[in-house]
Protein backbone atom coordinates (compact mmCIF):
# COMPACT_ATOMS: atom_id res chain seq x y z
CA UNK A 1 0.00 0.00 0.00
CA UNK A 2 1.05 3.57 -0.59
CA UNK A 3 2.47 5.08 2.62
CA UNK A 4 0.58 7.89 4.36
CA UNK A 5 2.78 10.95 4.33
CA UNK A 6 3.65 12.69 7.60
CA UNK A 7 3.53 16.38 6.67
CA UNK A 8 2.24 19.54 8.36
CA UNK A 9 -1.45 20.30 7.86
CA UNK A 10 -2.09 22.35 4.74
CA UNK A 11 1.15 21.37 2.99
CA UNK A 12 0.74 19.97 -0.51
CA UNK A 13 1.04 16.24 -0.02
CA UNK A 14 0.70 14.79 -3.52
CA UNK A 15 1.34 16.09 -7.03
CA UNK A 16 -0.14 14.44 -10.12
CA UNK A 17 1.66 15.27 -13.36
CA UNK A 18 0.39 14.28 -16.80
CA UNK A 19 2.78 12.52 -19.17
CA UNK A 20 3.44 14.26 -22.48
CA UNK A 21 3.79 12.71 -25.96
CA UNK A 22 1.38 9.87 -25.29
CA UNK A 23 -0.89 8.95 -28.19
CA UNK A 24 -3.38 6.53 -26.60
CA UNK A 25 -4.92 6.83 -23.16
CA UNK A 26 -3.20 8.94 -20.53
CA UNK A 27 -0.55 8.47 -17.86
CA UNK A 28 0.09 10.45 -14.69
CA UNK A 29 3.15 10.36 -12.44
CA UNK A 30 2.41 10.78 -8.73
CA UNK A 31 4.98 12.27 -6.36
CA UNK A 32 5.15 13.07 -2.66
CA UNK A 33 5.85 16.44 -0.97
CA UNK A 34 9.59 16.27 -1.68
CA UNK A 35 9.13 15.25 -5.32
CA UNK A 36 9.87 11.57 -4.72
CA UNK A 37 7.94 9.27 -7.13
CA UNK A 38 5.39 7.25 -5.16
CA UNK A 39 2.92 6.05 -7.78
CA UNK A 40 1.64 6.02 -11.32
CA UNK A 41 -1.88 6.38 -12.72
CA UNK A 42 -2.97 5.08 -16.12
CA UNK A 43 -6.16 5.88 -18.00
CA UNK A 44 -6.94 3.03 -20.38
CA UNK A 45 -7.68 3.89 -24.01
CA UNK A 46 -10.52 2.54 -26.17
CA UNK A 47 -12.75 1.53 -23.24
CA UNK A 48 -16.50 1.98 -23.41
CA UNK A 49 -16.47 2.42 -19.65
CA UNK A 50 -13.74 4.52 -18.06
CA UNK A 51 -10.99 2.38 -16.51
CA UNK A 52 -8.35 4.19 -14.43
CA UNK A 53 -5.72 2.35 -12.39
CA UNK A 54 -3.23 3.56 -9.79
CA UNK A 55 -0.09 1.47 -9.28
CA UNK A 56 3.13 1.83 -7.33
CA UNK A 57 5.16 2.66 -10.47
CA UNK A 58 5.13 2.64 -14.28
CA UNK A 59 5.69 -1.12 -14.50
CA UNK A 60 2.02 -1.51 -13.40
CA UNK A 61 2.94 -4.69 -11.53
CA UNK A 62 1.50 -3.69 -8.14
CA UNK A 63 -1.94 -2.15 -8.25
CA UNK A 64 -3.16 0.13 -5.46
CA UNK A 65 -6.56 1.22 -6.72
CA UNK A 66 -8.90 0.87 -9.67
CA UNK A 67 -11.65 3.30 -10.72
CA UNK A 68 -14.41 2.13 -13.03
CA UNK A 69 -17.35 4.07 -14.43
CA UNK A 70 -20.80 2.56 -13.95
CA UNK A 71 -22.12 4.08 -17.20
CA UNK A 72 -20.79 4.01 -20.74
CA UNK A 73 -21.51 7.72 -21.21
CA UNK A 74 -19.70 9.78 -18.56
CA UNK A 75 -22.05 12.78 -18.50
CA UNK A 76 -22.72 12.88 -14.77
CA UNK A 77 -21.26 9.38 -14.37
CA UNK A 78 -20.44 7.61 -11.11
CA UNK A 79 -16.94 6.15 -10.68
CA UNK A 80 -16.45 3.35 -8.15
CA UNK A 81 -13.11 2.99 -6.33
CA UNK A 82 -11.83 -0.54 -5.63
CA UNK A 83 -8.84 -2.01 -3.82
CA UNK A 84 -6.94 -4.85 -5.55
CA UNK A 85 -8.92 -7.28 -3.36
CA UNK A 86 -12.15 -6.12 -5.01
CA UNK A 87 -13.33 -4.26 -1.92
CA UNK A 88 -15.09 -0.99 -2.79
CA UNK A 89 -13.85 1.89 -0.62
CA UNK A 90 -15.81 4.74 -2.16
CA UNK A 91 -17.27 6.33 -5.26
CA UNK A 92 -17.35 9.71 -6.99
CA UNK A 93 -20.30 11.17 -8.88
CA UNK A 94 -19.96 14.21 -11.11
CA UNK A 95 -22.86 16.66 -11.24
CA UNK A 96 -23.21 16.58 -15.01
CA UNK A 97 -24.77 19.76 -16.41
CA UNK A 98 -23.50 22.04 -13.67
CA UNK A 99 -19.95 20.65 -13.95
CA UNK A 100 -19.82 20.96 -17.73
CA UNK A 101 -21.19 24.48 -18.08
CA UNK A 102 -21.11 26.29 -14.72
CA UNK A 103 -18.99 25.05 -11.81
CA UNK A 104 -17.29 21.68 -11.49
CA UNK A 105 -18.81 19.73 -8.61
CA UNK A 106 -18.50 16.15 -7.34
CA UNK A 107 -20.26 14.09 -4.69
CA UNK A 108 -18.10 11.68 -2.70
CA UNK A 109 -19.50 8.48 -1.15
CA UNK A 110 -18.03 5.90 1.20
CA UNK A 111 -17.86 2.18 0.47
CA UNK A 112 -21.42 1.68 1.72
CA UNK A 113 -22.81 4.28 -0.68
CA UNK A 114 -23.35 7.03 1.92
CA UNK A 115 -22.49 10.56 0.82
CA UNK A 116 -19.72 11.91 3.04
CA UNK A 117 -18.29 14.92 1.20
CA UNK A 118 -18.44 17.27 -1.76
CA UNK A 119 -15.70 18.63 -4.01
CA UNK A 120 -16.33 21.98 -5.72
CA UNK A 121 -14.47 24.57 -7.77
CA UNK A 122 -13.45 27.62 -5.76
CA UNK A 123 -16.27 29.90 -6.97
CA UNK A 124 -19.02 30.07 -9.59
CA UNK A 125 -17.68 33.33 -11.03
CA UNK A 126 -14.12 31.99 -11.42
CA UNK A 127 -15.45 28.77 -12.98
CA UNK A 128 -17.52 30.67 -15.56
CA UNK A 129 -14.59 32.90 -16.48
CA UNK A 130 -12.34 29.86 -17.01
CA UNK A 131 -14.90 28.18 -19.26
CA UNK A 132 -15.54 31.12 -21.56
CA UNK A 133 -12.18 32.93 -21.60
CA UNK A 134 -9.37 30.62 -22.66
CA UNK A 135 -6.57 32.87 -21.37
CA UNK A 136 -8.23 33.06 -17.96
CA UNK A 137 -8.13 29.26 -17.69
CA UNK A 138 -4.34 29.44 -18.11
CA UNK A 139 -3.72 32.47 -15.91
CA UNK A 140 -6.08 31.39 -13.12
CA UNK A 141 -5.87 27.58 -12.81
CA UNK A 142 -8.64 25.55 -11.19
CA UNK A 143 -8.87 25.11 -7.45
CA UNK A 144 -11.22 22.70 -5.68
CA UNK A 145 -12.23 22.50 -2.01
CA UNK A 146 -13.32 19.25 -0.38
CA UNK A 147 -15.71 19.51 2.58
CA UNK A 148 -17.68 17.05 4.67
CA UNK A 149 -21.45 16.88 4.35
CA UNK A 150 -24.06 16.08 6.99
CA UNK A 151 -26.35 13.03 6.90
CA UNK A 152 -28.72 14.75 4.47
CA UNK A 153 -25.90 15.59 2.05
CA UNK A 154 -25.78 19.31 2.86
CA UNK A 155 -22.42 21.07 2.84
CA UNK A 156 -21.40 24.13 4.83
CA UNK A 157 -19.25 26.12 2.37
CA UNK A 158 -18.07 28.42 5.15
CA UNK A 159 -16.57 25.48 7.07
CA UNK A 160 -12.83 24.78 6.74
CA UNK A 161 -11.95 22.47 3.87
CA UNK A 162 -10.59 18.99 4.57
CA UNK A 163 -8.40 19.19 1.47
CA UNK A 164 -7.64 21.51 -1.44
CA UNK A 165 -6.92 20.38 -5.00
CA UNK A 166 -5.30 22.93 -7.31
CA UNK A 167 -3.88 22.95 -10.81
CA UNK A 168 -0.67 24.83 -11.56
CA UNK A 169 0.06 27.56 -14.07
CA UNK A 170 1.64 25.68 -16.96
CA UNK A 171 0.22 25.86 -20.51
CA UNK A 172 2.13 22.72 -21.60
CA UNK A 173 1.98 20.16 -18.79
CA UNK A 174 -1.08 19.48 -16.64
CA UNK A 175 -0.16 19.31 -12.96
CA UNK A 176 -2.46 19.04 -9.94
CA UNK A 177 -1.51 19.12 -6.26
CA UNK A 178 -3.42 17.92 -3.19
CA UNK A 179 -3.08 19.63 0.19
CA UNK A 180 -4.66 17.93 3.21
CA UNK A 181 -5.69 20.38 5.95
CA UNK A 182 -7.18 17.97 8.47
CA UNK A 183 -7.21 14.15 8.52
CA UNK A 184 -10.61 12.47 8.24
CA UNK A 185 -11.31 8.83 9.18
CA UNK A 186 -13.74 8.36 6.27
CA UNK A 187 -11.59 10.07 3.64
CA UNK A 188 -8.15 8.49 3.75
CA UNK A 189 -5.24 9.28 1.45
CA UNK A 190 -6.19 6.64 -1.13
CA UNK A 191 -9.66 8.11 -1.66
CA UNK A 192 -8.22 11.63 -1.93
CA UNK A 193 -5.56 10.45 -4.35
CA UNK A 194 -8.18 8.66 -6.47
CA UNK A 195 -10.18 11.90 -6.53
CA UNK A 196 -7.17 13.86 -7.77
CA UNK A 197 -6.34 11.33 -10.49
CA UNK A 198 -9.93 11.29 -11.71
CA UNK A 199 -10.02 15.11 -11.91
CA UNK A 200 -6.74 15.06 -13.86
CA UNK A 201 -8.05 12.41 -16.28
CA UNK A 202 -11.41 14.14 -16.87
CA UNK A 203 -9.82 17.59 -17.26
CA UNK A 204 -7.26 16.26 -19.73
CA UNK A 205 -9.95 14.70 -21.89
CA UNK A 206 -12.04 17.88 -21.88
CA UNK A 207 -9.04 19.84 -23.09
CA UNK A 208 -8.48 17.33 -25.87
CA UNK A 209 -5.45 15.73 -24.20
C-alpha positions in Angstrom: 0.0 0.0 0.0 1.0 3.6 -0.6 2.5 5.1 2.6 0.6 7.9 4.4 2.8 11.0 4.3 3.6 12.7 7.6 3.5 16.4 6.7 2.2 19.5 8.4 -1.5 20.3 7.9 -2.1 22.4 4.7 1.2 21.4 3.0 0.7 20.0 -0.5 1.0 16.2 0.0 0.7 14.8 -3.5 1.3 16.1 -7.0 -0.1 14.4 -10.1 1.7 15.3 -13.4 0.4 14.3 -16.8 2.8 12.5 -19.2 3.4 14.3 -22.5 3.8 12.7 -26.0 1.4 9.9 -25.3 -0.9 8.9 -28.2 -3.4 6.5 -26.6 -4.9 6.8 -23.2 -3.2 8.9 -20.5 -0.6 8.5 -17.9 0.1 10.5 -14.7 3.2 10.4 -12.4 2.4 10.8 -8.7 5.0 12.3 -6.4 5.1 13.1 -2.7 5.8 16.4 -1.0 9.6 16.3 -1.7 9.1 15.2 -5.3 9.9 11.6 -4.7 7.9 9.3 -7.1 5.4 7.3 -5.2 2.9 6.1 -7.8 1.6 6.0 -11.3 -1.9 6.4 -12.7 -3.0 5.1 -16.1 -6.2 5.9 -18.0 -6.9 3.0 -20.4 -7.7 3.9 -24.0 -10.5 2.5 -26.2 -12.7 1.5 -23.2 -16.5 2.0 -23.4 -16.5 2.4 -19.6 -13.7 4.5 -18.1 -11.0 2.4 -16.5 -8.3 4.2 -14.4 -5.7 2.3 -12.4 -3.2 3.6 -9.8 -0.1 1.5 -9.3 3.1 1.8 -7.3 5.2 2.7 -10.5 5.1 2.6 -14.3 5.7 -1.1 -14.5 2.0 -1.5 -13.4 2.9 -4.7 -11.5 1.5 -3.7 -8.1 -1.9 -2.2 -8.3 -3.2 0.1 -5.5 -6.6 1.2 -6.7 -8.9 0.9 -9.7 -11.6 3.3 -10.7 -14.4 2.1 -13.0 -17.3 4.1 -14.4 -20.8 2.6 -13.9 -22.1 4.1 -17.2 -20.8 4.0 -20.7 -21.5 7.7 -21.2 -19.7 9.8 -18.6 -22.1 12.8 -18.5 -22.7 12.9 -14.8 -21.3 9.4 -14.4 -20.4 7.6 -11.1 -16.9 6.2 -10.7 -16.5 3.4 -8.2 -13.1 3.0 -6.3 -11.8 -0.5 -5.6 -8.8 -2.0 -3.8 -6.9 -4.9 -5.5 -8.9 -7.3 -3.4 -12.2 -6.1 -5.0 -13.3 -4.3 -1.9 -15.1 -1.0 -2.8 -13.8 1.9 -0.6 -15.8 4.7 -2.2 -17.3 6.3 -5.3 -17.3 9.7 -7.0 -20.3 11.2 -8.9 -20.0 14.2 -11.1 -22.9 16.7 -11.2 -23.2 16.6 -15.0 -24.8 19.8 -16.4 -23.5 22.0 -13.7 -20.0 20.7 -13.9 -19.8 21.0 -17.7 -21.2 24.5 -18.1 -21.1 26.3 -14.7 -19.0 25.1 -11.8 -17.3 21.7 -11.5 -18.8 19.7 -8.6 -18.5 16.2 -7.3 -20.3 14.1 -4.7 -18.1 11.7 -2.7 -19.5 8.5 -1.2 -18.0 5.9 1.2 -17.9 2.2 0.5 -21.4 1.7 1.7 -22.8 4.3 -0.7 -23.3 7.0 1.9 -22.5 10.6 0.8 -19.7 11.9 3.0 -18.3 14.9 1.2 -18.4 17.3 -1.8 -15.7 18.6 -4.0 -16.3 22.0 -5.7 -14.5 24.6 -7.8 -13.4 27.6 -5.8 -16.3 29.9 -7.0 -19.0 30.1 -9.6 -17.7 33.3 -11.0 -14.1 32.0 -11.4 -15.5 28.8 -13.0 -17.5 30.7 -15.6 -14.6 32.9 -16.5 -12.3 29.9 -17.0 -14.9 28.2 -19.3 -15.5 31.1 -21.6 -12.2 32.9 -21.6 -9.4 30.6 -22.7 -6.6 32.9 -21.4 -8.2 33.1 -18.0 -8.1 29.3 -17.7 -4.3 29.4 -18.1 -3.7 32.5 -15.9 -6.1 31.4 -13.1 -5.9 27.6 -12.8 -8.6 25.6 -11.2 -8.9 25.1 -7.5 -11.2 22.7 -5.7 -12.2 22.5 -2.0 -13.3 19.3 -0.4 -15.7 19.5 2.6 -17.7 17.1 4.7 -21.5 16.9 4.3 -24.1 16.1 7.0 -26.3 13.0 6.9 -28.7 14.7 4.5 -25.9 15.6 2.0 -25.8 19.3 2.9 -22.4 21.1 2.8 -21.4 24.1 4.8 -19.2 26.1 2.4 -18.1 28.4 5.1 -16.6 25.5 7.1 -12.8 24.8 6.7 -11.9 22.5 3.9 -10.6 19.0 4.6 -8.4 19.2 1.5 -7.6 21.5 -1.4 -6.9 20.4 -5.0 -5.3 22.9 -7.3 -3.9 22.9 -10.8 -0.7 24.8 -11.6 0.1 27.6 -14.1 1.6 25.7 -17.0 0.2 25.9 -20.5 2.1 22.7 -21.6 2.0 20.2 -18.8 -1.1 19.5 -16.6 -0.2 19.3 -13.0 -2.5 19.0 -9.9 -1.5 19.1 -6.3 -3.4 17.9 -3.2 -3.1 19.6 0.2 -4.7 17.9 3.2 -5.7 20.4 5.9 -7.2 18.0 8.5 -7.2 14.2 8.5 -10.6 12.5 8.2 -11.3 8.8 9.2 -13.7 8.4 6.3 -11.6 10.1 3.6 -8.2 8.5 3.7 -5.2 9.3 1.5 -6.2 6.6 -1.1 -9.7 8.1 -1.7 -8.2 11.6 -1.9 -5.6 10.4 -4.4 -8.2 8.7 -6.5 -10.2 11.9 -6.5 -7.2 13.9 -7.8 -6.3 11.3 -10.5 -9.9 11.3 -11.7 -10.0 15.1 -11.9 -6.7 15.1 -13.9 -8.1 12.4 -16.3 -11.4 14.1 -16.9 -9.8 17.6 -17.3 -7.3 16.3 -19.7 -10.0 14.7 -21.9 -12.0 17.9 -21.9 -9.0 19.8 -23.1 -8.5 17.3 -25.9 -5.4 15.7 -24.2 
